[in-house]
Amino acid sequence: MKNYRVNNQGFTVVELLVTLMVSSIILCAVATLAFAISSANSGSDDISQKQMRIRFAQIQLKELIQNCKMICNATAADIAIWRSDDDNDNEIDTGELVYIDAATTVGSLKIMEFENSVGSSLGLSQIRSGAIKGWLITNMLKRQSVIFDDCQNVSFGFDVAPPRSSIATVKFEYSGPDGIKKYEISSKMICDSSYLLTSANELVVLDDD
């Protein structure tokens, strides 16, 4: 019968060091891979969220312009829109006026709505002068909804100048992980509002009879 000798000396220091080095390399590789996957998922989620917000902005702006009564005025920083004539009096009440605004907060595109009150009708010339907006924000602001933030170079375009516009376009850019992208949202009004205007671009005064 052969005699087998059992080695009870265990691992040498060199063997332990080699084992630790190999284990460290494996752990580092696993950690690096996990971080890379996490970063990729985070970047993908960020892009998806921005794309979803852009789609929401497209829907919101298109519906507002399509269904509005009139595009009253526009500057480089905002569009004043007569949303609807809720009381059918052919007058623009404060609660019927909406601004698409890119000026109040830098890098933010928002919609501003205002409170309505008795005797709060506005003349088209007041709106077109631009002076009424500051007063409305100070005294009558009801709600401001951010459509899209972190945007830049916002601009507005029209087929013809307000208040006779029937098509409005909103352009903006935003910086994402893959660079700056340009977006354009264009919409056409369902109804022609030119019949509501005089030759001087004032609202026609309707006869109660």
C-alpha positions as CSV (number, residue, x, y, z in Angstrom):
1,M,0.0,0.0,0.0
2,K,1.3,3.4,-1.0
3,N,1.6,6.1,1.7
4,Y,0.3,9.5,0.8
5,R,1.7,12.6,2.5
6,V,-0.7,15.3,3.5
7,N,0.6,18.9,3.1
8,N,-0.6,20.9,6.1
9,Q,1.4,24.0,5.4
10,G,-1.6,25.8,3.6
11,F,-1.1,28.6,1.1
12,T,2.1,30.5,0.8
13,V,2.2,34.3,1.0
14,V,2.9,34.6,-2.7
15,E,-0.2,32.5,-3.5
16,L,-2.4,34.6,-1.3
17,L,-1.1,37.8,-2.9
18,V,-1.7,36.5,-6.3
19,T,-5.2,35.4,-5.3
20,L,-6.0,38.9,-3.9
21,M,-4.7,40.6,-7.0
22,V,-6.8,38.5,-9.3
23,S,-9.9,39.0,-7.1
24,S,-9.3,42.8,-7.0
25,I,-9.0,42.9,-10.8
26,I,-12.3,41.0,-11.2
27,L,-14.1,43.2,-8.7
28,C,-12.8,46.4,-10.4
29,A,-14.0,45.0,-13.8
30,V,-17.5,44.2,-12.3
31,A,-17.8,47.7,-10.7
32,T,-16.7,49.4,-13.9
33,L,-19.3,47.5,-15.9
34,A,-22.0,48.2,-13.4
35,F,-21.2,51.9,-13.5
36,A,-21.2,52.0,-17.3
37,I,-24.6,50.3,-17.4
38,S,-26.0,52.7,-14.8
39,S,-24.7,55.7,-16.7
40,A,-26.1,54.5,-19.9
41,N,-29.5,53.9,-18.4
42,S,-29.5,57.3,-16.7
43,G,-28.6,59.0,-20.0
44,S,-31.3,57.1,-21.8
45,D,-33.9,58.0,-19.2
46,D,-33.0,61.7,-19.5
47,I,-33.4,61.7,-23.3
48,S,-36.7,59.8,-23.0
49,Q,-38.0,62.4,-20.5
50,K,-37.1,65.3,-22.7
51,Q,-38.6,63.7,-25.7
52,M,-41.8,63.1,-23.8
53,R,-41.9,66.7,-22.6
54,I,-41.4,67.9,-26.2
55,R,-44.3,65.7,-27.4
56,F,-46.4,67.2,-24.6
57,A,-45.4,70.7,-25.6
58,Q,-46.3,70.0,-29.2
59,I,-49.8,68.8,-28.3
60,Q,-50.4,71.6,-25.9
61,L,-49.3,74.4,-28.2
62,K,-51.0,73.0,-31.3
63,E,-54.3,72.6,-29.5
64,L,-54.1,76.1,-28.1
65,I,-53.4,77.7,-31.5
66,Q,-55.9,75.6,-33.4
67,N,-58.8,76.3,-31.2
68,C,-58.1,79.9,-30.3
69,K,-60.3,82.9,-31.4
70,M,-57.5,85.1,-32.4
71,I,-53.7,85.6,-32.3
72,C,-53.8,89.2,-30.9
73,N,-50.1,90.2,-30.8
74,A,-46.6,88.9,-30.8
75,T,-43.2,90.2,-29.8
76,A,-39.8,88.5,-29.8
77,A,-40.6,87.1,-26.4
78,D,-44.3,86.2,-26.3
79,I,-47.6,85.6,-28.2
80,A,-50.9,87.0,-26.9
81,I,-53.8,84.7,-27.7
82,W,-57.5,85.3,-27.4
83,R,-58.3,81.7,-26.3
84,S,-62.1,81.8,-26.7
85,D,-65.0,84.1,-26.3
86,D,-66.5,82.3,-23.3
87,D,-69.5,84.7,-22.9
88,N,-70.0,85.4,-26.6
89,D,-69.8,89.2,-26.1
90,N,-67.1,89.8,-28.8
91,E,-64.9,91.3,-26.1
92,I,-61.6,90.0,-24.9
93,D,-61.9,89.5,-21.1
94,T,-58.8,89.0,-19.0
95,G,-59.8,85.4,-18.3
96,E,-60.0,84.7,-22.0
97,L,-56.4,86.0,-22.7
98,V,-53.4,83.6,-22.7
99,Y,-49.7,84.3,-23.3
100,I,-47.2,81.9,-24.7
101,D,-44.2,83.4,-22.9
102,A,-40.5,83.0,-23.2
103,A,-39.4,86.1,-21.4
104,T,-40.4,85.9,-17.8
105,T,-38.0,83.1,-16.9
106,V,-34.8,82.7,-19.0
107,G,-34.7,79.3,-20.7
108,S,-38.3,78.5,-20.0
109,L,-41.3,78.4,-22.3
110,K,-44.6,78.7,-20.5
111,I,-48.4,79.5,-20.8
112,M,-49.8,82.3,-18.7
113,E,-53.5,82.4,-17.8
114,F,-55.3,85.2,-15.9
115,E,-58.3,85.6,-13.6
116,N,-61.6,86.9,-14.9
117,S,-63.6,89.7,-13.3
118,V,-66.6,91.8,-14.1
119,G,-65.8,94.7,-16.5
120,S,-62.3,93.3,-17.2
121,S,-62.5,93.4,-21.0
122,L,-59.4,94.5,-22.8
123,G,-59.1,96.5,-26.0
124,L,-57.1,94.9,-28.8
125,S,-55.0,98.1,-29.0
126,Q,-54.1,97.6,-25.3
127,I,-52.9,94.1,-25.9
128,R,-51.0,95.1,-29.1
129,S,-49.2,97.9,-27.3
130,G,-47.6,95.3,-25.0
131,A,-48.1,97.5,-21.9
132,I,-51.0,95.4,-20.5
133,K,-49.0,92.2,-19.9
134,G,-47.1,93.5,-16.9
135,W,-50.3,94.7,-15.3
136,L,-52.0,91.4,-15.9
137,I,-49.0,89.5,-14.4
138,T,-49.0,91.7,-11.3
139,N,-52.7,91.9,-10.7
140,M,-54.6,89.1,-12.4
141,L,-52.2,86.1,-12.8
142,K,-54.0,82.8,-12.2
143,R,-51.7,80.2,-13.4
144,Q,-48.4,79.7,-15.3
145,S,-47.7,76.3,-16.7
146,V,-44.2,75.5,-17.8
147,I,-44.4,73.8,-21.2
148,F,-40.7,73.3,-21.6
149,D,-37.6,74.4,-19.6
150,D,-33.9,74.3,-20.3
151,C,-34.6,75.6,-23.8
152,Q,-32.9,78.5,-25.7
153,N,-33.2,80.7,-28.8
154,V,-37.0,80.7,-28.7
155,S,-38.6,82.4,-31.7
156,F,-42.1,82.9,-33.1
157,G,-43.2,83.0,-36.7
158,F,-46.5,83.6,-38.5
159,D,-48.0,83.4,-42.0
160,V,-49.0,87.1,-41.7
161,A,-48.6,89.5,-38.8
162,P,-51.1,89.3,-35.9
163,P,-53.9,89.9,-35.4
164,R,-54.6,88.5,-38.9
165,S,-52.5,85.4,-38.5
166,S,-53.9,82.0,-39.0
167,I,-50.7,80.0,-38.7
168,A,-48.2,80.3,-35.8
169,T,-44.8,78.6,-35.4
170,V,-42.8,78.2,-32.2
171,K,-39.1,77.3,-32.6
172,F,-36.6,76.5,-29.9
173,E,-33.4,74.6,-29.1
174,Y,-32.3,72.5,-26.2
175,S,-29.0,71.0,-25.2
176,G,-29.0,67.3,-24.6
177,P,-26.4,64.6,-24.1
178,D,-26.0,64.3,-27.9
179,G,-25.7,68.1,-28.5
180,I,-28.0,70.9,-29.4
181,K,-31.2,70.0,-31.2
182,K,-33.7,72.3,-32.9
183,Y,-37.5,71.9,-32.7
184,E,-40.3,73.6,-34.5
185,I,-44.0,73.4,-33.6
186,S,-46.4,74.8,-36.1
187,S,-50.2,75.0,-36.0
188,K,-53.1,76.4,-38.1
189,M,-56.2,78.0,-36.6
190,I,-59.4,76.2,-37.3
191,C,-61.4,79.4,-37.7
192,D,-60.5,82.5,-39.6
193,S,-60.7,85.6,-37.3
194,S,-60.3,88.3,-39.9
195,Y,-64.1,88.9,-40.0
196,L,-63.8,90.2,-36.4
197,L,-61.5,93.0,-37.4
198,T,-61.9,96.4,-38.8
199,S,-59.5,97.8,-41.4
200,A,-57.6,99.4,-38.5
201,N,-57.2,96.0,-36.8
202,E,-59.6,96.8,-34.0
203,L,-62.5,94.4,-33.0
204,V,-65.7,95.0,-34.8
205,V,-68.4,96.4,-32.5
206,L,-71.4,94.1,-32.9
207,D,-74.9,95.5,-32.9
208,D,-77.0,93.9,-30.1
209,D,-80.0,94.0,-32.4
